[in-house]
Amino acid sequence: MNEVENITVPNDVRPTEPLLPQGDMPASADSAAQDDIAASDEAPQLHIGFMAFDGNSIPKLGVHIGWPGGEMLCRTDANGCLPPVQAPVGAELTISVERFNRSYKEIGKCLMPASDGVLTACSPNMVFDSRAEKHDGKPGDAKSRVPTGQSSDYGDLQPVDGTAPVSQQEPNVQGTPTSPPPLPRSAPKELEGQEWVGTKIAQIRPLSPQARQVTVKPPQNISGKAAAKQELSEGRDENGNPLAIVTQKAIDWWNSWRLPSLNLWGGSNASTHGGTQPSTPVVVDSEMTAKVKALLDFAEMQSSFKYKTNESSAALLALMSAGKFTHTTDEKKSSIPLGLCYKYVKVALSRCKVTDGILAGKKLIPTQSDADFLDMQESARRAGPALIAKGFSDVTIEVPDPRWAAAGDVIIYEWTDSAWEQRKKKKNQPNLPNFGHIDIRHYETYISDHMPPMFHPRWSDYQNIRIYRKVFDPLPTQRIRAFLRCLREFECQEEHNDEKRYLMTAYPLPHSGRRMFSGYARHPWATVPNNMHPKSTAAGAYQILHSTWREIVDNKLIESESFTPEVQDRIAVMKLEDRHVLHLIRAGKIREALEVKTPRDKLSLPSEWTSLPGGTENAVRRTQNGKPMDLAYLMDLFNFYVEEEKRKA
């Protein structure tokens, strides 16, 4: 955690493995390249916009533009436009877009024009995912009537083939003034002499006669490759019903277009259930899941190695590559920390090829000061910029807190002032820096140089916690959401509208006489005098007591003093952790979670929520059709909701 990395490989230890391949996502902007492309006022600019299949612009899309000696990494604005690209005339531009799993996909190449230009990239294809009722009958000819793609469907990026498709006009080589191209028929008359750039308007500059300009036939699709044909799984099921299942859900390059007018995929206008929902859909394939499991398996095994303070990450990795690594898994218990969390995480990320090279192994930019670089190398709390440079994304705002983090997420922590002072006294180092902590989120626990015996860190020691993501598996989070839906079903079984469950109370409120409250500003019993409180102040989707909410707010375990659905969800997950079952929920071990007992030999989870199987109120719980809400029902309900959460993603 507090060692300074020496990234020079010792002379007598040379890795035998090849260097790690360059990742899809660039590590950081090259300042030298930025100097190269710093152009004068006369330098040409290429305006690039991105349009969805439905004709709407795509805001906040991550885009990487690369060319020999330079690159640009940015996001589209609200109008789907990038900042103007300034690159050497004739340079080959490679355009890649960010997928939901944070990797980048190349969608096309073009050449930098000799004069100002405009380029619009549009997704070429879409496949609708729909359901149909079963029916009996004979096979039809629907497949033969599926329309096939036309060349005009695939966008207008020009391929690079030796001639420069810089513009659609010939330069005026005689030196006479060049007239602007005609406006589209739909353009208003008052815009004559101007050009549309996305939804912005820019004055047209006379074309500079610097390159021969020709028009080339567009490629077959926007990536320049032949369009992949959709394969169908055909036949009939055991009942004789016809089957036709598209094996790939979406084939456009952004991988999930949404038609706002139809709201086919949900979004800001869609009705959501639950207070905490994923803000961004994700695409996680088997390859990424395998990477996550390989990372966690190695990190778990590594937690039983006892690295020495003077063993650098580079030296350890070199020994592993050379087959000369001598540490064994019986050197220490995995639950024992060594104060070397940063080193262990660096080795795990590099060894499992999650990072290209060692985290914080070199300066982010040439102008980074030596002092700042040294602090980034030795302080885990400063690992954020280094993670970003290695292709991670900061997802702190998307994740309620580390309890909800996906498997594979990297979490960095800063010591609180009190924890910092304790460490100074313990080590007798008054000037000890605030090194903080770093770990990797496991399916059940957290891993660094150890795995905490309680399956979670001691939260009172940390502040300013941030979560970073590159390779990840959202399944633990999906299981949490699924179990919360089960809890709402059991606790508020009489209310069938899931959204209204967040507004329920166990007893009527004095001012309204109803068992529903109308606002989320505070717990509904917070404004009622204590002498007017009923037998139970349970409220919300998880029937949280006023005293529980008050304790969490007073201890600042949640930033807000409200009682919104999101706050209710977070408190419920905190209670799952307090009951020592959250790690089991994340692993999908529901039966085991219900069997965990308190020190007084009582069932822990049913003691918190008595409506659950094993609780005192469960015997009277019935479904709408009169069936008991027993363990079998809970398991079926949980598995059903897990699959629904997967479909949402």
KAKAHU-V131155 format. One record per residue. N is the residue number from 1. RES is the residue in one letter. PHI is phi in degrees with one decimal (none if undefined). PSI is psi as a letter, one per 20 degrees, with the letter a starting at -180 (NA if undefined). OMEGA is omega in whole degrees, -180 to 180 (none if undefined). Layout:
# KAKAHU-V131155
N:RES:PHI:PSI:OMEGA + N:RES:PHI:PSI:OMEGA
This chain:
# KAKAHU-V131155
1:M:none:h:-174 + 2:N:-126.0:k:180 + 3:E:-94.5:q:174 + 4:V:-93.1:p:-175 + 5:E:-77.3:p:170 + 6:N:-105.2:o:-171 + 7:I:-89.4:j:176 + 8:T:-80.4:p:-180 + 9:V:-75.0:p:179 + 10:P:-56.6:q:-176 + 11:N:-61.2:h:-175 + 12:D:-90.9:j:179 + 13:V:-131.7:o:-179 + 14:R:-118.6:p:179 + 15:P:-61.2:q:176 + 16:T:-98.4:i:179 + 17:E:-84.8:q:177 + 18:P:-66.6:r:177 + 19:L:-62.9:q:-179 + 20:L:-66.3:q:179 + 21:P:-69.5:q:178 + 22:Q:-67.8:p:-179 + 23:G:-71.4:r:180 + 24:D:-66.4:h:-176 + 25:M:-96.7:p:-179 + 26:P:-61.5:q:-176 + 27:A:-69.0:g:-179 + 28:S:-163.2:r:178 + 29:A:-70.4:q:180 + 30:D:-89.4:o:-176 + 31:S:-64.5:h:178 + 32:A:-64.9:h:178 + 33:A:-64.9:h:178 + 34:Q:-62.3:h:177 + 35:D:-66.2:h:-178 + 36:D:-64.4:h:-174 + 37:I:-96.2:j:176 + 38:A:-67.7:o:-171 + 39:A:-101.5:r:176 + 40:S:-79.0:a:-179 + 41:D:-63.4:h:-177 + 42:E:-91.7:i:-178 + 43:A:-67.1:p:-179 + 44:P:-68.1:q:178 + 45:Q:-126.6:q:176 + 46:L:-110.8:o:180 + 47:H:-94.5:p:-177 + 48:I:-116.5:p:176 + 49:G:-123.3:q:-178 + 50:F:-124.1:p:-175 + 51:M:-124.0:p:178 + 52:A:-75.9:r:-180 + 53:F:-59.9:h:-179 + 54:D:-86.4:j:178 + 55:G:94.5:i:179 + 56:N:-88.4:q:178 + 57:S:-70.4:q:-178 + 58:I:-112.2:o:178 + 59:P:-81.0:q:173 + 60:K:58.0:k:176 + 61:L:-84.9:p:177 + 62:G:-72.3:p:-176 + 63:V:-134.0:p:173 + 64:H:-119.7:p:175 + 65:I:-111.0:p:-179 + 66:G:-123.5:q:175 + 67:W:-149.9:r:-179 + 68:P:-55.4:o:178 + 69:G:89.6:j:-179 + 70:G:-165.4:r:179 + 71:E:-161.9:r:176 + 72:M:-141.3:p:180 + 73:L:-121.4:o:-175 + 74:C:-158.1:a:177 + 75:R:-124.4:q:178 + 76:T:-70.4:q:179 + 77:D:-83.2:a:-177 + 78:A:-62.5:h:180 + 79:N:-96.8:j:180 + 80:G:77.7:j:-176 + 81:C:-106.3:q:174 + 82:L:-93.6:r:168 + 83:P:-59.4:q:-179 + 84:P:-55.5:p:177 + 85:V:-87.6:p:176 + 86:Q:-122.9:o:-179 + 87:A:-138.0:r:179 + 88:P:-57.7:p:180 + 89:V:-58.3:p:179 + 90:G:85.8:i:180 + 91:A:-68.2:q:178 + 92:E:-77.4:o:180 + 93:L:-97.9:p:175 + 94:T:-105.3:p:-175 + 95:I:-107.9:p:179 + 96:S:-129.6:q:180 + 97:V:-118.9:q:-176 + 98:E:-83.0:p:173 + 99:R:-81.3:r:178 + 100:F:-69.0:h:178 + 101:N:-89.2:j:174 + 102:R:76.8:i:173 + 103:S:-83.6:r:-177 + 104:Y:-117.9:q:180 + 105:K:-122.1:p:178 + 106:E:-72.1:p:-179 + 107:I:-113.8:i:179 + 108:G:168.2:r:178 + 109:K:-134.1:q:173 + 110:C:-153.2:r:180 + 111:L:-107.5:q:178 + 112:M:-67.2:p:-177 + 113:P:-72.6:r:179 + 114:A:-83.9:i:177 + 115:S:-140.4:r:-178 + 116:D:-55.8:p:-179 + 117:G:-141.8:r:180 + 118:V:-130.2:p:179 + 119:L:-135.7:p:177 + 120:T:-118.3:p:178 + 121:A:-101.4:p:-178 + 122:C:-128.8:p:178 + 123:S:-63.7:p:-173 + 124:P:-84.6:h:-170 + 125:N:-137.2:r:173 + 126:M:-151.1:q:174 + 127:V:-121.4:p:179 + 128:F:-84.6:p:177 + 129:D:-99.2:o:-175 + 130:S:-137.6:r:179 + 131:R:-121.1:q:177 + 132:A:-136.6:q:178 + 133:E:-71.3:q:176 + 134:K:-64.9:q:175 + 135:H:-152.4:q:178 + 136:D:-98.2:q:179 + 137:G:157.4:a:-179 + 138:K:-94.7:q:178 + 139:P:-59.7:q:178 + 140:G:-102.6:a:-178 + 141:D:-115.1:k:-176 + 142:A:-60.5:h:-177 + 143:K:-61.8:h:-178 + 144:S:-69.3:i:-179 + 145:R:-99.2:j:176 + 146:V:-69.1:p:-178 + 147:P:-65.4:q:177 + 148:T:-101.3:q:-178 + 149:G:-68.8:q:174 + 150:Q:-107.2:q:-179 + 151:S:-61.3:h:-179 + 152:S:-76.0:i:-179 + 153:D:-82.7:i:-163 + 154:Y:-108.1:k:175 + 155:G:88.4:a:-173 + 156:D:-131.5:k:173 + 157:L:-66.8:p:-178 + 158:Q:-89.0:p:178 + 159:P:-74.7:q:177 + 160:V:-95.3:o:-177 + 161:D:-138.3:k:176 + 162:G:106.1:h:174 + 163:T:-111.0:q:-171 + 164:A:-95.2:o:175 + 165:P:-79.3:m:-171 + 166:V:-79.4:g:-176 + 167:S:-152.5:r:179 + 168:Q:-96.9:j:-178 + 169:Q:-123.3:q:171 + 170:E:-80.3:p:177 + 171:P:-69.1:q:178 + 172:N:-85.0:n:-174 + 173:V:-76.2:i:180 + 174:Q:-82.7:i:179 + 175:G:86.3:j:178 + 176:T:-77.5:q:-179 + 177:P:-57.1:q:180 + 178:T:-97.1:p:179 + 179:S:-84.4:q:-179 + 180:P:-68.6:q:178 + 181:P:-67.5:q:179 + 182:P:-64.1:q:178 + 183:L:-76.5:q:173 + 184:P:-59.1:q:-178 + 185:R:-58.7:h:-176 + 186:S:-82.2:i:-177 + 187:A:-74.9:p:178 + 188:P:-67.4:q:-177 + 189:K:-62.7:h:-176 + 190:E:-68.1:i:-179 + 191:L:-98.5:j:178 + 192:E:-60.1:p:-178 + 193:G:85.6:j:178 + 194:Q:-124.4:r:-176 + 195:E:-127.4:q:176 + 196:W:-76.1:p:172 + 197:V:-125.0:n:-171 + 198:G:62.5:d:174 + 199:T:-107.0:j:176 + 200:K:-98.5:r:-180 + 201:I:-121.3:p:180 + 202:A:-128.1:q:176 + 203:Q:-67.4:p:179 + 204:I:-80.8:p:176 + 205:R:-95.2:q:174 + 206:P:-57.8:p:-179 + 207:L:-70.3:p:180 + 208:S:-91.2:p:-177 + 209:P:-75.2:m:-178 + 210:Q:-110.0:i:-178 + 211:A:-153.6:q:174 + 212:R:-70.0:p:-174 + 213:Q:-117.8:p:-179 + 214:V:-135.0:r:176 + 215:T:-105.6:p:-179 + 216:V:-116.9:q:179 + 217:K:-59.5:p:-179 + 218:P:-60.0:q:176 + 219:P:-67.8:r:-178 + 220:Q:-63.0:h:170 + 221:N:-147.1:r:-168 + 222:I:-67.6:i:178 + 223:S:-90.9:i:-180 + 224:G:84.6:j:-179 + 225:K:-105.5:r:177 + 226:A:-65.1:p:-179 + 227:A:-64.6:p:180 + 228:A:-76.7:p:-180 + 229:K:-80.9:p:178 + 230:Q:-72.0:p:177 + 231:E:-99.1:q:-180 + 232:L:-111.0:q:172 + 233:S:-93.5:o:-171 + 234:E:-110.4:r:178 + 235:G:134.0:b:179 + 236:R:-133.8:q:178 + 237:D:-82.0:a:-175 + 238:E:-67.0:i:179 + 239:N:-96.0:j:-180 + 240:G:85.3:j:-180 + 241:N:-83.5:p:-177 + 242:P:-70.2:q:179 + 243:L:-123.0:q:171 + 244:A:-153.6:n:-172 + 245:I:-116.6:p:175 + 246:V:-70.0:p:-174 + 247:T:-80.9:i:177 + 248:Q:-125.7:p:-170 + 249:K:-71.1:g:-177 + 250:A:-144.0:p:-177 + 251:I:-122.4:j:174 + 252:D:-75.5:q:-170 + 253:W:-72.3:i:176 + 254:W:-87.0:i:168 + 255:N:80.3:j:175 + 256:S:-168.8:m:177 + 257:W:-68.3:q:179 + 258:R:-129.3:p:176 + 259:L:-90.1:o:-176 + 260:P:-59.6:h:-176 + 261:S:-66.2:h:179 + 262:L:-96.3:i:180 + 263:N:53.6:l:-176 + 264:L:-70.5:h:-176 + 265:W:-111.9:j:-178 + 266:G:78.6:a:-179 + 267:G:130.7:b:-174 + 268:S:-63.6:h:-179 + 269:N:-93.9:i:-176 + 270:A:-83.1:q:175 + 271:S:-77.3:p:-179 + 272:T:-112.3:q:178 + 273:H:-115.6:p:-178 + 274:G:96.6:q:-177 + 275:G:-83.5:h:-178 + 276:T:-119.4:o:-179 + 277:Q:-125.1:q:176 + 278:P:-60.1:p:-178 + 279:S:-79.7:i:-179 + 280:T:-134.7:p:174 + 281:P:-61.2:q:-179 + 282:V:-128.5:q:175 + 283:V:-119.5:o:-179 + 284:V:-119.2:o:-179 + 285:D:-100.2:r:-177 + 286:S:-64.9:h:180 + 287:E:-65.6:g:179 + 288:M:-67.1:g:179 + 289:T:-60.0:h:178 + 290:A:-64.4:h:178 + 291:K:-64.6:g:179 + 292:V:-62.3:g:-178 + 293:K:-65.2:h:177 + 294:A:-64.2:g:179 + 295:L:-62.1:g:-176 + 296:L:-70.7:h:177 + 297:D:-63.0:g:179 + 298:F:-67.0:g:-179 + 299:A:-61.7:h:179 + 300:E:-65.7:g:178 + 301:M:-63.7:g:-177 + 302:Q:-63.8:h:-178 + 303:S:-65.1:i:176 + 304:S:-97.0:i:172 + 305:F:-82.4:q:178 + 306:K:-113.7:n:179 + 307:Y:-70.3:q:177 + 308:K:-92.5:q:-179 + 309:T:-59.9:h:-176 + 310:N:-86.7:j:175 + 311:E:-91.1:o:-179 + 312:S:-78.9:r:178 + 313:S:-61.1:g:-179 + 314:A:-62.1:g:-179 + 315:A:-65.5:g:179 + 316:L:-63.6:g:179 + 317:L:-65.2:h:179 + 318:A:-64.4:g:178 + 319:L:-63.9:g:178 + 320:M:-62.3:g:-179 + 321:S:-66.6:h:-178 + 322:A:-84.9:i:-178 + 323:G:73.3:k:-178 + 324:K:-113.2:j:-179 + 325:F:-72.6:p:-173 + 326:T:-113.2:i:-180 + 327:H:-68.4:q:-179 + 328:T:-126.9:r:-174 + 329:T:-80.1:j:178 + 330:D:-107.4:j:-175 + 331:E:-79.7:h:178 + 332:K:-160.1:r:174 + 333:K:-75.8:q:-178 + 334:S:-64.2:i:-178 + 335:S:-84.4:i:-175 + 336:I:-94.2:o:177 + 337:P:-80.5:q:179 + 338:L:-116.7:i:-174 + 339:G:77.5:k:-179 + 340:L:-124.6:k:-175 + 341:C:-57.6:g:-176 + 342:Y:-62.4:g:-180 + 343:K:-61.7:g:-178 + 344:Y:-64.1:g:180 + 345:V:-68.7:g:177 + 346:K:-58.2:g:-179 + 347:V:-63.3:g:-178 + 348:A:-62.7:g:-178 + 349:L:-64.3:g:-179 + 350:S:-74.9:g:-178 + 351:R:-61.7:h:-179 + 352:C:-90.9:j:175 + 353:K:60.2:k:172 + 354:V:-76.2:h:174 + 355:T:-113.9:q:175 + 356:D:-85.8:n:-174 + 357:G:90.2:a:-175 + 358:I:-89.9:p:178 + 359:L:-58.8:p:-179 + 360:A:60.9:k:-179 + 361:G:-79.8:i:178 + 362:K:-147.5:r:-178 + 363:K:-62.8:q:179 + 364:L:-67.8:g:177 + 365:I:-139.3:q:-178 + 366:P:-57.7:h:-176 + 367:T:-86.9:j:178 + 368:Q:-63.1:p:-177 + 369:S:-67.7:q:179 + 370:D:-61.7:h:-179 + 371:A:-65.5:g:180 + 372:D:-68.0:h:178 + 373:F:-63.3:g:179 + 374:L:-62.7:g:179 + 375:D:-64.1:h:179 + 376:M:-66.2:h:180 + 377:Q:-72.2:h:-171 + 378:E:-102.9:i:-176 + 379:S:-107.6:o:179 + 380:A:-60.2:h:-178 + 381:R:-66.1:i:180 + 382:R:-98.5:j:-175 + 383:A:-75.7:i:-175 + 384:G:-53.7:g:179 + 385:P:-58.9:h:179 + 386:A:-66.4:h:177 + 387:L:-65.4:g:177 + 388:I:-58.3:g:-180 + 389:A:-64.3:h:179 + 390:K:-96.1:j:175 + 391:G:96.8:j:176 + 392:F:-78.3:r:174 + 393:S:-120.3:q:176 + 394:D:-81.6:o:-177 + 395:V:-110.8:k:-176 + 396:T:-54.8:g:-176 + 397:I:-70.0:h:-178 + 398:E:-89.5:i:-175 + 399:V:-110.4:p:-178 + 400:P:-51.9:g:176 + 401:D:-169.6:r:-175 + 402:P:-58.1:h:178 + 403:R:-59.8:h:-177 + 404:W:-93.5:i:-173 + 405:A:-61.2:q:178 + 406:A:-75.7:q:175 + 407:A:-63.3:p:-178 + 408:G:101.7:i:177 + 409:D:-64.6:q:176 + 410:V:-105.0:p:-175 + 411:I:-119.5:p:177 + 412:I:-117.3:q:-173 + 413:Y:-132.2:q:171 + 414:E:-112.5:p:178 + 415:W:-65.4:q:170 + 416:T:-70.7:r:-179 + 417:D:-59.2:g:-179 + 418:S:-67.6:g:178 + 419:A:-65.8:h:178 + 420:W:-63.9:g:179 + 421:E:-63.5:h:178 + 422:Q:-61.5:g:180 + 423:R:-69.2:h:177 + 424:K:-61.1:g:-179 + 425:K:-69.0:g:-178 + 426:K:-62.6:g:-179 + 427:K:-92.2:i:-177 + 428:N:55.3:l:179 + 429:Q:-128.4:n:-177 + 430:P:-59.9:h:-178 + 431:N:-101.9:j:-180 + 432:L:-60.7:p:178 + 433:P:-68.0:r:176 + 434:N:-83.4:n:-177 + 435:F:-71.0:h:-178 + 436:G:73.1:b:-174 + 437:H:-148.0:q:176 + 438:I:-144.7:q:175 + 439:D:-153.4:r:180 + 440:I:-112.8:p:-179 + 441:R:-75.1:p:179 + 442:H:-94.1:r:175 + 443:Y:-59.3:h:-179 + 444:E:-117.8:g:-170 + 445:T:-124.4:b:177 + 446:Y:-128.9:p:-175 + 447:I:-127.0:p:169 + 448:S:-142.1:d:171 + 449:D:-84.7:j:177 + 450:H:-159.8:r:173 + 451:M:-119.0:o:-175 + 452:P:-58.8:p:-177 + 453:P:-63.7:h:180 + 454:M:-92.6:j:178 + 455:F:70.0:j:176 + 456:H:-161.7:q:178 + 457:P:-67.8:r:173 + 458:R:-85.3:n:-169 + 459:W:-59.6:h:-178 + 460:S:-65.9:i:-179 + 461:D:-86.9:i:-168 + 462:Y:-128.4:q:176 + 463:Q:-148.7:r:178 + 464:N:48.5:l:-178 + 465:I:-82.2:p:179 + 466:R:-130.8:q:-174 + 467:I:-120.4:p:-177 + 468:Y:-123.4:q:-171 + 469:R:-138.1:p:173 + 470:K:-140.1:f:171 + 471:V:-101.9:p:-173 + 472:F:-158.8:q:175 + 473:D:-126.7:o:-177 + 474:P:-79.4:j:-175 + 475:L:-56.0:g:178 + 476:P:-59.0:h:178 + 477:T:-66.6:g:178 + 478:Q:-63.3:h:177 + 479:R:-67.3:h:177 + 480:I:-60.6:g:-179 + 481:R:-62.2:g:180 + 482:A:-63.8:g:-180 + 483:F:-68.8:h:176 + 484:L:-61.9:h:177 + 485:R:-64.2:h:176 + 486:C:-62.9:g:179 + 487:L:-59.1:g:180 + 488:R:-63.0:h:180 + 489:E:-64.2:g:-178 + 490:F:-77.6:g:-176 + 491:E:-73.1:h:-176 + 492:C:-121.1:l:-173 + 493:Q:-61.8:h:-178 + 494:E:-73.4:h:178 + 495:E:-101.7:o:-175 + 496:H:-89.1:i:177 + 497:N:-84.1:o:-174 + 498:D:-60.9:h:-179 + 499:E:-69.2:h:-179 + 500:K:-71.5:i:180 + 501:R:-62.7:h:178 + 502:Y:-70.9:i:-177 + 503:L:-112.6:j:-175 + 504:M:-89.0:q:172 + 505:T:-127.2:q:-180 + 506:A:-72.8:h:-180 + 507:Y:-127.0:q:-180 + 508:P:-61.8:q:176 + 509:L:-79.6:q:-175 + 510:P:-60.3:h:-173 + 511:H:-76.3:h:-177 + 512:S:-118.4:h:-176 + 513:G:72.2:j:-178 + 514:R:-112.1:q:177 + 515:R:-96.8:k:177 + 516:M:-135.8:p:173 + 517:F:-109.7:r:-168 + 518:S:-112.4:i:-178 + 519:G:-139.5:q:-177 + 520:Y:-105.3:j:-175 + 521:A:-60.0:g:179 + 522:R:-149.7:r:173 + 523:H:-58.2:p:-174 + 524:P:-59.2:h:180 + 525:W:-95.1:j:-178 + 526:A:-69.0:h:-178 + 527:T:-97.1:j:-180 + 528:V:-99.9:p:179 + 529:P:-54.5:q:-177 + 530:N:-58.2:h:-178 + 531:N:-71.9:i:177 + 532:M:-106.1:j:179 + 533:H:-70.8:p:179 + 534:P:-79.3:a:-180 + 535:K:-58.8:h:180 + 536:S:-137.0:p:177 + 537:T:-99.3:k:-180 + 538:A:-59.5:p:-178 + 539:A:-153.3:q:177 + 540:G:85.9:a:-174 + 541:A:-65.6:h:-178 + 542:Y:-116.0:j:178 + 543:Q:50.4:l:-178 + 544:I:-83.5:p:180 + 545:L:-68.9:q:177 + 546:H:-59.7:h:-179 + 547:S:-64.9:h:178 + 548:T:-65.7:g:178 + 549:W:-60.7:g:-178 + 550:R:-61.4:g:-179 + 551:E:-63.2:g:-179 + 552:I:-66.7:g:179 + 553:V:-67.5:g:-178 + 554:D:-63.7:h:179 + 555:N:-85.4:j:177 + 556:K:55.5:k:175 + 557:L:-76.3:i:174 + 558:I:-131.6:p:-174 + 559:E:-68.3:h:-175 + 560:S:-100.7:q:174 + 561:E:-98.2:j:-178 + 562:S:-86.0:a:178 + 563:F:-133.5:l:-178 + 564:T:-67.9:r:175 + 565:P:-54.1:h:179 + 566:E:-64.2:g:178 + 567:V:-63.0:g:178 + 568:Q:-61.1:g:178 + 569:D:-60.1:g:-177 + 570:R:-65.9:g:178 + 571:I:-63.8:g:179 + 572:A:-60.7:g:179 + 573:V:-68.5:h:175 + 574:M:-61.2:h:179 + 575:K:-67.8:h:175 + 576:L:-61.7:h:178 + 577:E:-68.2:g:178 + 578:D:-60.5:h:-180 + 579:R:-86.1:j:175 + 580:H:62.1:k:179 + 581:V:-128.2:i:-176 + 582:L:-60.2:g:-179 + 583:H:-62.5:h:178 + 584:L:-74.3:h:177 + 585:I:-62.1:g:179 + 586:R:-60.9:h:180 + 587:A:-88.6:i:-179 + 588:G:78.4:j:-178 + 589:K:-93.9:m:-174 + 590:I:-70.3:g:-180 + 591:R:-59.3:g:179 + 592:E:-64.1:h:180 + 593:A:-62.6:h:-180 + 594:L:-71.5:i:-177 + 595:E:-95.2:i:179 + 596:V:-64.4:p:-177 + 597:K:-115.2:q:177 + 598:T:-80.7:r:176 + 599:P:-57.2:h:178 + 600:R:-92.0:j:175 + 601:D:67.2:k:174 + 602:K:-106.8:q:177 + 603:L:-63.7:p:-171 + 604:S:-69.3:g:-175 + 605:L:-69.2:g:177 + 606:P:-65.3:i:175 + 607:S:-74.4:h:178 + 608:E:-80.1:g:179 + 609:W:-122.3:n:-172 + 610:T:-71.3:i:178 + 611:S:-78.1:i:-178 + 612:L:-74.3:q:176 + 613:P:-54.2:p:-175 + 614:G:98.1:i:179 + 615:G:-86.4:r:-174 + 616:T:-68.9:h:-177 + 617:E:-99.9:i:-174 + 618:N:-67.5:h:-175 + 619:A:-60.5:h:-178 + 620:V:-95.1:i:-179 + 621:R:-77.1:p:178 + 622:R:-136.0:q:175 + 623:T:-75.3:r:-179 + 624:Q:-61.8:h:179 + 625:N:-95.6:j:172 + 626:G:87.5:j:-180 + 627:K:-81.7:q:-179 + 628:P:-68.2:q:178 + 629:M:-90.9:m:-175 + 630:D:-93.0:a:-177 + 631:L:-62.5:g:180 + 632:A:-61.5:g:178 + 633:Y:-64.4:g:179 + 634:L:-61.4:g:-180 + 635:M:-63.6:g:178 + 636:D:-63.1:g:-179 + 637:L:-64.7:g:179 + 638:F:-61.1:g:-179 + 639:N:-62.8:h:178 + 640:F:-64.3:g:-179 + 641:Y:-69.0:h:176 + 642:V:-60.0:g:179 + 643:E:-64.2:h:177 + 644:E:-64.8:g:179 + 645:E:-63.8:h:177 + 646:K:-64.2:g:180 + 647:R:-66.1:h:177 + 648:K:-60.7:h:-177 + 649:A:-74.9:NA:none
